[in-house]
Amino acid sequence: MEVHVHKCNLRRYRSAVLFKYGVFLFVLISCNNSELGFKNELLENYTLSTLNDWVVIRSDTLIAKKIYDSNNDMMARIARIAVIEEVDSLNIWVADPLRGYIIEMKNNSINTFNKVVFKNGNGPSEVIRPSAIHKNDKESSEIYVLDSEQGCLIIVDREGTESERRCSSNIPTSMMSVNIKVVDNYLYLNTLQDPSFTILELGKDLSMRKGISPRIVPIGYQPITHNHTVFDLDNKSLVFSYRGLPFLFNRKIDEIEGDAVNLIPDLDLSDYNVSLEPKNEKINVGVNNVIRDVFLVDEKVYLSLYTTLYVLDFRTKSYKKVDFINSNYDEIKFHMMYASSNNIYLVDQFHNMIYKISKNAI
């Protein structure tokens, strides 16, 4: 990753997305003198393919069952669905960062509120702005909750009883929803705060160990949302994407080389060009979310590209493509997806609805 800043009018920088010689380049070029301003060679260590090179083994439209609708809910009263975690085969935890609490719901029928697991506050088993929930594995009873407002990682049991709370300046405080994963006692999370990386590996004490994915837009400039990253990993593999781009990266966590796939090969990459502007508190410049969520389940990648689910298998270079409709046969326009070992959950954040479909049906 190279960063060069020149004495020129940064307000007139433009971003160019170029593909040449197997290397994907983000280049911000000055309109005044064409000098290089910022260069990020994202793909130089990856073997690139496109979906045109892969085998389609299924393309289908399936019905997903609605399990939560805030319009018909008198118990949970969720203001915003930011995070879902399946804590066992019958129950999910849902984080609401606006009201500052986490509730438990059954996942097999509509509006089956169980209980409030975390209330709003800064005491034990309380949160102010819950932004992530992660159950470590099927056998473990440990569940990790991230409170971005307090900058803390909270460890609780299945009943929500707090056993430990670790706080650090490395916890992102500006994001409503954060991806976290705990593997071998290391915490992995995405962030917009680090000057060089968008995914971090933190030690047990939450100290910085290393960065995973390079930052695209430097601190102090917009669109900062080009740095929004989604990821998942297990003991074998790491998969991640920049939300504003149609690329999925796959590699071993301790290696720099891997595979990458372009999910929209027929679209001109110049369509992703945006203006680079100095950060302005009054004017926010953003990019559209192309890839919204990425999950690694049973060695397959479950990825939402806009409102379509792709299930990709890097081992066989094959994939499934699934769109979703509700019981009235209307398209489900979801904004967030969660994949567990059992089910796929789709969240319509505009209407505060949650849909579910069994992973076996995909």
Secondary structure by P-SEA (a helix, b strand, c coil): cbbbbcccccccbbbbbbbccccccccccccccccccccccccccccccccccccccccbbbbbbbccccccccccccccccccccccccbbbbbbccccbbbbbbcccccccccccccccccccccccccccccccccccbbbbbbccccbbbbbccccccccccccccccccccbbbbbbcccbbbbcccccccccbbbbccccccccccccccccccccccccccccccccccbbbbbcccccbbbbbccccccbbbbbccccccccccbbbbbcccccbbbbbccccccccccccbbbbbcccbbbbbbcccccbbbbbbbccccccccccbbbbcccbbbbbccccbbbbbbbcccc
